[in-house]
Amino acid sequence: MHWAELIKRVFLEDVLQCPCGGRRRVLSMVMNRDSIEVILRHQELPWEKPVRAPPRRFQGEMGY
């Protein structure tokens, strides 16, 4: 399945539907980390990974 069809199937959201009534199309996918950083910085968007919270302590025992 196409990625957009999977998103629509799971989240009931058509990501390729444009508010104007037309259809969006993917022109390219950026996979290079350095290029992604340049694009996000240019758009003044966060480009660094968010700090992850530490894992929680084990809160109980599993009764097997």
PDB file with one MODEL, atoms N, CA, C and O in Angstrom:
MODEL        1
ATOM      1  N   MET A   1       0.833  -1.195   0.000  1.00  0.00           N
ATOM      2  CA  MET A   1       0.000   0.000   0.000  1.00  0.00           C
ATOM      3  C   MET A   1       0.870   1.248   0.000  1.00  0.00           C
ATOM      4  O   MET A   1       1.965   1.260   0.562  1.00  0.00           O
ATOM      5  N   HIS A   2       0.384   2.257  -0.615  1.00  0.00           N
ATOM      6  CA  HIS A   2       1.044   3.556  -0.634  1.00  0.00           C
ATOM      7  C   HIS A   2       0.978   4.166   0.767  1.00  0.00           C
ATOM      8  O   HIS A   2      -0.018   3.966   1.462  1.00  0.00           O
ATOM      9  N   TRP A   3       1.990   4.895   1.202  1.00  0.00           N
ATOM     10  CA  TRP A   3       2.041   5.443   2.568  1.00  0.00           C
ATOM     11  C   TRP A   3       0.833   6.313   2.876  1.00  0.00           C
ATOM     12  O   TRP A   3       0.317   6.276   3.993  1.00  0.00           O
ATOM     13  N   ALA A   4       0.374   7.099   1.902  1.00  0.00           N
ATOM     14  CA  ALA A   4      -0.780   7.980   2.135  1.00  0.00           C
ATOM     15  C   ALA A   4      -2.049   7.165   2.363  1.00  0.00           C
ATOM     16  O   ALA A   4      -2.900   7.556   3.162  1.00  0.00           O
ATOM     17  N   GLU A   5      -2.180   6.037   1.669  1.00  0.00           N
ATOM     18  CA  GLU A   5      -3.343   5.168   1.868  1.00  0.00           C
ATOM     19  C   GLU A   5      -3.319   4.547   3.260  1.00  0.00           C
ATOM     20  O   GLU A   5      -4.368   4.388   3.885  1.00  0.00           O
ATOM     21  N   LEU A   6      -2.131   4.194   3.752  1.00  0.00           N
ATOM     22  CA  LEU A   6      -2.017   3.627   5.093  1.00  0.00           C
ATOM     23  C   LEU A   6      -2.421   4.649   6.156  1.00  0.00           C
ATOM     24  O   LEU A   6      -3.127   4.315   7.107  1.00  0.00           O
ATOM     25  N   ILE A   7      -1.970   5.897   5.992  1.00  0.00           N
ATOM     26  CA  ILE A   7      -2.330   6.950   6.948  1.00  0.00           C
ATOM     27  C   ILE A   7      -3.841   7.168   6.935  1.00  0.00           C
ATOM     28  O   ILE A   7      -4.463   7.306   7.988  1.00  0.00           O
ATOM     29  N   LYS A   8      -4.426   7.196   5.746  1.00  0.00           N
ATOM     30  CA  LYS A   8      -5.871   7.385   5.649  1.00  0.00           C
ATOM     31  C   LYS A   8      -6.629   6.230   6.301  1.00  0.00           C
ATOM     32  O   LYS A   8      -7.647   6.438   6.962  1.00  0.00           O
ATOM     33  N   ARG A   9      -6.127   5.023   6.110  1.00  0.00           N
ATOM     34  CA  ARG A   9      -6.784   3.843   6.669  1.00  0.00           C
ATOM     35  C   ARG A   9      -6.714   3.811   8.196  1.00  0.00           C
ATOM     36  O   ARG A   9      -7.677   3.420   8.857  1.00  0.00           O
ATOM     37  N   VAL A  10      -5.576   4.222   8.752  1.00  0.00           N
ATOM     38  CA  VAL A  10      -5.397   4.158  10.205  1.00  0.00           C
ATOM     39  C   VAL A  10      -6.000   5.372  10.910  1.00  0.00           C
ATOM     40  O   VAL A  10      -6.709   5.225  11.906  1.00  0.00           O
ATOM     41  N   PHE A  11      -5.718   6.580  10.393  1.00  0.00           N
ATOM     42  CA  PHE A  11      -6.115   7.809  11.077  1.00  0.00           C
ATOM     43  C   PHE A  11      -7.327   8.505  10.458  1.00  0.00           C
ATOM     44  O   PHE A  11      -7.757   9.551  10.946  1.00  0.00           O
ATOM     45  N   LEU A  12      -7.882   7.929   9.381  1.00  0.00           N
ATOM     46  CA  LEU A  12      -9.023   8.515   8.674  1.00  0.00           C
ATOM     47  C   LEU A  12      -8.727   9.944   8.232  1.00  0.00           C
ATOM     48  O   LEU A  12      -9.596  10.815   8.273  1.00  0.00           O
ATOM     49  N   GLU A  13      -7.485  10.169   7.809  1.00  0.00           N
ATOM     50  CA  GLU A  13      -7.044  11.495   7.377  1.00  0.00           C
ATOM     51  C   GLU A  13      -6.381  11.365   6.012  1.00  0.00           C
ATOM     52  O   GLU A  13      -5.389  10.651   5.873  1.00  0.00           O
ATOM     53  N   ASP A  14      -6.910  12.038   5.018  1.00  0.00           N
ATOM     54  CA  ASP A  14      -6.324  12.018   3.678  1.00  0.00           C
ATOM     55  C   ASP A  14      -5.286  13.130   3.599  1.00  0.00           C
ATOM     56  O   ASP A  14      -5.633  14.294   3.403  1.00  0.00           O
ATOM     57  N   VAL A  15      -4.016  12.772   3.751  1.00  0.00           N
ATOM     58  CA  VAL A  15      -2.949  13.779   3.794  1.00  0.00           C
ATOM     59  C   VAL A  15      -2.683  14.399   2.430  1.00  0.00           C
ATOM     60  O   VAL A  15      -2.014  15.429   2.344  1.00  0.00           O
ATOM     61  N   LEU A  16      -3.187  13.801   1.377  1.00  0.00           N
ATOM     62  CA  LEU A  16      -2.985  14.358   0.046  1.00  0.00           C
ATOM     63  C   LEU A  16      -4.154  15.221  -0.420  1.00  0.00           C
ATOM     64  O   LEU A  16      -4.126  15.751  -1.531  1.00  0.00           O
ATOM     65  N   GLN A  17      -5.174  15.367   0.411  1.00  0.00           N
ATOM     66  CA  GLN A  17      -6.317  16.226   0.079  1.00  0.00           C
ATOM     67  C   GLN A  17      -5.963  17.674   0.405  1.00  0.00           C
ATOM     68  O   GLN A  17      -5.627  17.986   1.547  1.00  0.00           O
ATOM     69  N   CYS A  18      -6.034  18.541  -0.568  1.00  0.00           N
ATOM     70  CA  CYS A  18      -5.723  19.960  -0.393  1.00  0.00           C
ATOM     71  C   CYS A  18      -6.988  20.703   0.047  1.00  0.00           C
ATOM     72  O   CYS A  18      -8.081  20.365  -0.407  1.00  0.00           O
ATOM     73  N   PRO A  19      -6.862  21.707   0.921  1.00  0.00           N
ATOM     74  CA  PRO A  19      -8.026  22.489   1.329  1.00  0.00           C
ATOM     75  C   PRO A  19      -8.757  23.153   0.158  1.00  0.00           C
ATOM     76  O   PRO A  19      -9.943  23.463   0.263  1.00  0.00           O
ATOM     77  N   CYS A  20      -8.049  23.373  -0.959  1.00  0.00           N
ATOM     78  CA  CYS A  20      -8.681  23.999  -2.125  1.00  0.00           C
ATOM     79  C   CYS A  20      -9.563  23.023  -2.897  1.00  0.00           C
ATOM     80  O   CYS A  20     -10.273  23.421  -3.821  1.00  0.00           O
ATOM     81  N   GLY A  21      -9.519  21.741  -2.516  1.00  0.00           N
ATOM     82  CA  GLY A  21     -10.318  20.732  -3.198  1.00  0.00           C
ATOM     83  C   GLY A  21      -9.517  19.874  -4.157  1.00  0.00           C
ATOM     84  O   GLY A  21     -10.010  18.847  -4.623  1.00  0.00           O
ATOM     85  N   GLY A  22      -8.293  20.273  -4.461  1.00  0.00           N
ATOM     86  CA  GLY A  22      -7.435  19.502  -5.361  1.00  0.00           C
ATOM     87  C   GLY A  22      -6.697  18.400  -4.632  1.00  0.00           C
ATOM     88  O   GLY A  22      -6.976  18.119  -3.466  1.00  0.00           O
ATOM     89  N   ARG A  23      -5.755  17.777  -5.317  1.00  0.00           N
ATOM     90  CA  ARG A  23      -4.934  16.712  -4.739  1.00  0.00           C
ATOM     91  C   ARG A  23      -3.474  17.154  -4.716  1.00  0.00           C
ATOM     92  O   ARG A  23      -2.953  17.679  -5.700  1.00  0.00           O
ATOM     93  N   ARG A  24      -2.837  16.935  -3.592  1.00  0.00           N
ATOM     94  CA  ARG A  24      -1.402  17.193  -3.493  1.00  0.00           C
ATOM     95  C   ARG A  24      -0.659  16.012  -4.105  1.00  0.00           C
ATOM     96  O   ARG A  24      -1.206  14.917  -4.227  1.00  0.00           O
ATOM     97  N   ARG A  25       0.604  16.250  -4.491  1.00  0.00           N
ATOM     98  CA  ARG A  25       1.437  15.148  -4.944  1.00  0.00           C
ATOM     99  C   ARG A  25       2.838  15.333  -4.387  1.00  0.00           C
ATOM    100  O   ARG A  25       3.307  16.459  -4.214  1.00  0.00           O
ATOM    101  N   VAL A  26       3.483  14.249  -4.117  1.00  0.00           N
ATOM    102  CA  VAL A  26       4.831  14.271  -3.558  1.00  0.00           C
ATOM    103  C   VAL A  26       5.804  14.522  -4.701  1.00  0.00           C
ATOM    104  O   VAL A  26       5.813  13.788  -5.689  1.00  0.00           O
ATOM    105  N   LEU A  27       6.622  15.558  -4.563  1.00  0.00           N
ATOM    106  CA  LEU A  27       7.605  15.867  -5.591  1.00  0.00           C
ATOM    107  C   LEU A  27       8.942  15.195  -5.316  1.00  0.00           C
ATOM    108  O   LEU A  27       9.626  14.753  -6.239  1.00  0.00           O
ATOM    109  N   SER A  28       9.309  15.121  -4.032  1.00  0.00           N
ATOM    110  CA  SER A  28      10.564  14.460  -3.692  1.00  0.00           C
ATOM    111  C   SER A  28      10.567  14.121  -2.207  1.00  0.00           C
ATOM    112  O   SER A  28       9.746  14.617  -1.436  1.00  0.00           O
ATOM    113  N   MET A  29      11.504  13.269  -1.828  1.00  0.00           N
ATOM    114  CA  MET A  29      11.703  12.922  -0.426  1.00  0.00           C
ATOM    115  C   MET A  29      13.159  13.206  -0.096  1.00  0.00           C
ATOM    116  O   MET A  29      14.065  12.770  -0.806  1.00  0.00           O
ATOM    117  N   VAL A  30      13.373  13.931   0.975  1.00  0.00           N
ATOM    118  CA  VAL A  30      14.725  14.270   1.397  1.00  0.00           C
ATOM    119  C   VAL A  30      15.138  13.247   2.448  1.00  0.00           C
ATOM    120  O   VAL A  30      14.488  13.117   3.485  1.00  0.00           O
ATOM    121  N   MET A  31      16.219  12.523   2.178  1.00  0.00           N
ATOM    122  CA  MET A  31      16.676  11.474   3.081  1.00  0.00           C
ATOM    123  C   MET A  31      18.023  11.810   3.728  1.00  0.00           C
ATOM    124  O   MET A  31      18.397  11.200   4.729  1.00  0.00           O
ATOM    125  N   ASN A  32      18.746  12.766   3.168  1.00  0.00           N
ATOM    126  CA  ASN A  32      20.067  13.124   3.683  1.00  0.00           C
ATOM    127  C   ASN A  32      19.918  14.004   4.919  1.00  0.00           C
ATOM    128  O   ASN A  32      19.264  15.046   4.867  1.00  0.00           O
ATOM    129  N   ARG A  33      20.519  13.591   6.023  1.00  0.00           N
ATOM    130  CA  ARG A  33      20.389  14.291   7.300  1.00  0.00           C
ATOM    131  C   ARG A  33      20.848  15.748   7.222  1.00  0.00           C
ATOM    132  O   ARG A  33      20.197  16.632   7.780  1.00  0.00           O
ATOM    133  N   ASP A  34      21.953  16.000   6.540  1.00  0.00           N
ATOM    134  CA  ASP A  34      22.461  17.365   6.428  1.00  0.00           C
ATOM    135  C   ASP A  34      21.508  18.252   5.629  1.00  0.00           C
ATOM    136  O   ASP A  34      21.304  19.416   5.973  1.00  0.00           O
ATOM    137  N   SER A  35      20.931  17.706   4.574  1.00  0.00           N
ATOM    138  CA  SER A  35      19.974  18.474   3.769  1.00  0.00           C
ATOM    139  C   SER A  35      18.719  18.787   4.565  1.00  0.00           C
ATOM    140  O   SER A  35      18.171  19.884   4.459  1.00  0.00           O
ATOM    141  N   ILE A  36      18.258  17.824   5.365  1.00  0.00           N
ATOM    142  CA  ILE A  36      17.076  18.038   6.200  1.00  0.00           C
ATOM    143  C   ILE A  36      17.336  19.162   7.192  1.00  0.00           C
ATOM    144  O   ILE A  36      16.480  20.021   7.406  1.00  0.00           O
ATOM    145  N   GLU A  37      18.514  19.155   7.794  1.00  0.00           N
ATOM    146  CA  GLU A  37      18.860  20.206   8.751  1.00  0.00           C
ATOM    147  C   GLU A  37      18.856  21.580   8.084  1.00  0.00           C
ATOM    148  O   GLU A  37      18.335  22.539   8.654  1.00  0.00           O
ATOM    149  N   VAL A  38      19.424  21.686   6.897  1.00  0.00           N
ATOM    150  CA  VAL A  38      19.467  22.967   6.175  1.00  0.00           C
ATOM    151  C   VAL A  38      18.051  23.465   5.892  1.00  0.00           C
ATOM    152  O   VAL A  38      17.758  24.645   6.087  1.00  0.00           O
ATOM    153  N   ILE A  39      17.176  22.574   5.436  1.00  0.00           N
ATOM    154  CA  ILE A  39      15.802  22.958   5.108  1.00  0.00           C
ATOM    155  C   ILE A  39      15.054  23.422   6.356  1.00  0.00           C
ATOM    156  O   ILE A  39      14.385  24.455   6.336  1.00  0.00           O
ATOM    157  N   LEU A  40      15.169  22.653   7.442  1.00  0.00           N
ATOM    158  CA  LEU A  40      14.460  23.014   8.664  1.00  0.00           C
ATOM    159  C   LEU A  40      14.986  24.313   9.264  1.00  0.00           C
ATOM    160  O   LEU A  40      14.203  25.135   9.740  1.00  0.00           O
ATOM    161  N   ARG A  41      16.303  24.504   9.246  1.00  0.00           N
ATOM    162  CA  ARG A  41      16.878  25.769   9.749  1.00  0.00           C
ATOM    163  C   ARG A  41      16.375  26.949   8.922  1.00  0.00           C
ATOM    164  O   ARG A  41      16.030  27.995   9.472  1.00  0.00           O
ATOM    165  N   HIS A  42      16.334  26.780   7.603  1.00  0.00           N
ATOM    166  CA  HIS A  42      15.877  27.858   6.719  1.00  0.00           C
ATOM    167  C   HIS A  42      14.432  28.251   7.030  1.00  0.00           C
ATOM    168  O   HIS A  42      14.071  29.425   6.937  1.00  0.00           O
ATOM    169  N   GLN A  43      13.616  27.278   7.397  1.00  0.00           N
ATOM    170  CA  GLN A  43      12.212  27.543   7.723  1.00  0.00           C
ATOM    171  C   GLN A  43      12.019  27.889   9.198  1.00  0.00           C
ATOM    172  O   GLN A  43      10.893  28.026   9.675  1.00  0.00           O
ATOM    173  N   GLU A  44      13.145  28.028   9.914  1.00  0.00           N
ATOM    174  CA  GLU A  44      13.156  28.365  11.342  1.00  0.00           C
ATOM    175  C   GLU A  44      12.322  27.370  12.154  1.00  0.00           C
ATOM    176  O   GLU A  44      11.546  27.755  13.029  1.00  0.00           O
ATOM    177  N   LEU A  45      12.499  26.091  11.846  1.00  0.00           N
ATOM    178  CA  LEU A  45      11.837  25.000  12.560  1.00  0.00           C
ATOM    179  C   LEU A  45      12.872  24.239  13.380  1.00  0.00           C
ATOM    180  O   LEU A  45      14.053  24.245  13.033  1.00  0.00           O
ATOM    181  N   PRO A  46      12.454  23.584  14.459  1.00  0.00           N
ATOM    182  CA  PRO A  46      13.418  22.827  15.253  1.00  0.00           C
ATOM    183  C   PRO A  46      14.003  21.683  14.432  1.00  0.00           C
ATOM    184  O   PRO A  46      13.265  20.972  13.750  1.00  0.00           O
ATOM    185  N   TRP A  47      15.298  21.502  14.489  1.00  0.00           N
ATOM    186  CA  TRP A  47      15.951  20.463  13.702  1.00  0.00           C
ATOM    187  C   TRP A  47      16.690  19.449  14.572  1.00  0.00           C
ATOM    188  O   TRP A  47      17.076  18.387  14.084  1.00  0.00           O
ATOM    189  N   GLU A  48      16.892  19.759  15.848  1.00  0.00           N
ATOM    190  CA  GLU A  48      17.575  18.814  16.720  1.00  0.00           C
ATOM    191  C   GLU A  48      16.557  17.844  17.318  1.00  0.00           C
ATOM    192  O   GLU A  48      15.384  18.182  17.476  1.00  0.00           O
ATOM    193  N   LYS A  49      17.015  16.640  17.648  1.00  0.00           N
ATOM    194  CA  LYS A  49      16.128  15.671  18.289  1.00  0.00           C
ATOM    195  C   LYS A  49      15.692  16.204  19.642  1.00  0.00           C
ATOM    196  O   LYS A  49      16.506  16.796  20.351  1.00  0.00           O
ATOM    197  N   PRO A  50      14.436  16.015  20.023  1.00  0.00           N
ATOM    198  CA  PRO A  50      13.999  16.440  21.355  1.00  0.00           C
ATOM    199  C   PRO A  50      14.657  15.567  22.424  1.00  0.00           C
ATOM    200  O   PRO A  50      14.987  14.406  22.185  1.00  0.00           O
ATOM    201  N   VAL A  51      14.835  16.145  23.586  1.00  0.00           N
ATOM    202  CA  VAL A  51      15.402  15.395  24.700  1.00  0.00           C
ATOM    203  C   VAL A  51      14.364  14.388  25.172  1.00  0.00           C
ATOM    204  O   VAL A  51      13.201  14.726  25.394  1.00  0.00           O
ATOM    205  N   ARG A  52      14.800  13.166  25.319  1.00  0.00           N
ATOM    206  CA  ARG A  52      13.884  12.099  25.718  1.00  0.00           C
ATOM    207  C   ARG A  52      13.895  11.939  27.230  1.00  0.00           C
ATOM    208  O   ARG A  52      14.949  11.997  27.863  1.00  0.00           O
ATOM    209  N   ALA A  53      12.736  11.742  27.791  1.00  0.00           N
ATOM    210  CA  ALA A  53      12.626  11.522  29.230  1.00  0.00           C
ATOM    211  C   ALA A  53      13.253  10.172  29.578  1.00  0.00           C
ATOM    212  O   ALA A  53      13.218   9.245  28.769  1.00  0.00           O
ATOM    213  N   PRO A  54      13.821  10.058  30.766  1.00  0.00           N
ATOM    214  CA  PRO A  54      14.385   8.762  31.158  1.00  0.00           C
ATOM    215  C   PRO A  54      13.272   7.731  31.323  1.00  0.00           C
ATOM    216  O   PRO A  54      12.128   8.092  31.599  1.00  0.00           O
ATOM    217  N   PRO A  55      13.600   6.453  31.157  1.00  0.00           N
ATOM    218  CA  PRO A  55      12.571   5.422  31.316  1.00  0.00           C
ATOM    219  C   PRO A  55      12.052   5.368  32.746  1.00  0.00           C
ATOM    220  O   PRO A  55      12.774   5.668  33.696  1.00  0.00           O
ATOM    221  N   ARG A  56      10.802   4.985  32.881  1.00  0.00           N
ATOM    222  CA  ARG A  56      10.221   4.862  34.219  1.00  0.00           C
ATOM    223  C   ARG A  56      10.757   3.611  34.902  1.00  0.00           C
ATOM    224  O   ARG A  56      11.165   2.648  34.254  1.00  0.00           O
ATOM    225  N   ARG A  57      10.743   3.655  36.214  1.00  0.00           N
ATOM    226  CA  ARG A  57      11.138   2.473  36.977  1.00  0.00           C
ATOM    227  C   ARG A  57      10.077   1.396  36.807  1.00  0.00           C
ATOM    228  O   ARG A  57       8.907   1.693  36.567  1.00  0.00           O
ATOM    229  N   PHE A  58      10.490   0.175  36.930  1.00  0.00           N
ATOM    230  CA  PHE A  58       9.562  -0.941  36.863  1.00  0.00           C
ATOM    231  C   PHE A  58       8.615  -0.843  38.050  1.00  0.00           C
ATOM    232  O   PHE A  58       9.071  -0.770  39.191  1.00  0.00           O
ATOM    233  N   GLN A  59       7.310  -0.839  37.810  1.00  0.00           N
ATOM    234  CA  GLN A  59       6.352  -0.539  38.880  1.00  0.00           C
ATOM    235  C   GLN A  59       5.660  -1.761  39.465  1.00  0.00           C
ATOM    236  O   GLN A  59       4.842  -1.620  40.374  1.00  0.00           O
ATOM    237  N   GLY A  60       5.955  -2.919  38.987  1.00  0.00           N
ATOM    238  CA  GLY A  60       5.276  -4.076  39.545  1.00  0.00           C
ATOM    239  C   GLY A  60       5.841  -5.359  38.970  1.00  0.00           C
ATOM    240  O   GLY A  60       6.729  -5.329  38.117  1.00  0.00           O
ATOM    241  N   GLU A  61       5.336  -6.465  39.430  1.00  0.00           N
ATOM    242  CA  GLU A  61       5.781  -7.755  38.932  1.00  0.00           C
ATOM    243  C   GLU A  61       4.706  -8.359  38.062  1.00  0.00           C
ATOM    244  O   GLU A  61       3.510  -8.183  38.298  1.00  0.00           O
ATOM    245  N   MET A  62       5.154  -9.070  37.060  1.00  0.00           N
ATOM    246  CA  MET A  62       4.231  -9.769  36.174  1.00  0.00           C
ATOM    247  C   MET A  62       4.005 -11.156  36.754  1.00  0.00           C
ATOM    248  O   MET A  62       4.971 -11.873  37.017  1.00  0.00           O
ATOM    249  N   GLY A  63       2.775 -11.545  36.955  1.00  0.00           N
ATOM    250  CA  GLY A  63       2.477 -12.860  37.526  1.00  0.00           C
ATOM    251  C   GLY A  63       2.340 -13.917  36.452  1.00  0.00           C
ATOM    252  O   GLY A  63       1.256 -14.116  35.904  1.00  0.00           O
ATOM    253  N   TYR A  64       3.421 -14.587  36.152  1.00  0.00           N
ATOM    254  CA  TYR A  64       3.364 -15.650  35.144  1.00  0.00           C
ATOM    255  C   TYR A  64       3.168 -16.989  35.798  1.00  0.00           C
ATOM    256  O   TYR A  64       3.096 -18.007  35.110  1.00  0.00           O
TER     257      TYR A  64
ENDMDL
END
